[in-house]
Amino acid sequence: MIYRSLADINIYDSPKLDRLATQMAKGRYLQVLEAEPNFLKIQLLEDDYTGLLDRQDFEKLELSDHQSFIDNLPPVLSTQEICDRLPDVVTFIQKAMAIPNEYLWGGTVAPNYDCSGLMQAAFASVGIWIPRDAYQQEEFAKTVRIEEIQVGDLIFFGNPTKATHVGIYIGNGEYIHSSGKEHGHNGIAISELSGLDQVSQWYAKQLRGVGRITTC
């Protein structure tokens, strides 16, 4: 069965419903894969992300259908149309940064985001759907040389085998990202690719590369 959300809903990755996997913003669609006494295993249709829905949140859904989901998808955009919308993506993130916030693992709705959740929400706000996690976003984006980086490009960090963090380039060697408390800003803030502060240096050591969103 396919449902549409009437409110923002937490989606979990543990049957104990104590670990956030992601969040389902109001207006998104899901399908139920399996039913258990305390939770439903679901798949979010826009990005195919799976997780567990607390049965108590079922009342925040309305019955829908696949055609309704298709009809409400944003139109496919050309590479140039995507490029034209990148300033609005950056503006969304700058506005999110101006609101008091803190880092939230699994967060994809205001005010608290994780790194990739912030990027997904920002692009979705202008009708561009990108995958949920940093490593998925890296695979989805077109790789560009760091010497060719442009405003709106995504910057990926992590280990030699996988991207675990992402930010968005805003020019002048700076990027915005939502980072954690231990080694980051505990929220949305600006760092520098070659900065001397502790956060910038921490992520500089983990720089993997740059990706540009050219399709959706």
Secondary structure, 3 states (H helix, E strand, C coil): CEEEECCCEEEECCCCCCCEEEEECCCCEEEEEEECCCEEEEEECCCCCEEEEEHHHHHHEEECCHHHHHHCCCCCCCHHHHHHHHHHHHHHHHHHHHCCCCCCCCCECCCCECHHHHHHHHHHCCCCCCCCCHHHHHHHCEEECHHHCCCCCEEEEEECCEEEEEEEEEECCEEEEEECCCCCCCEEEEEECCCCCHHHHHHHCCEEEEEECCCC
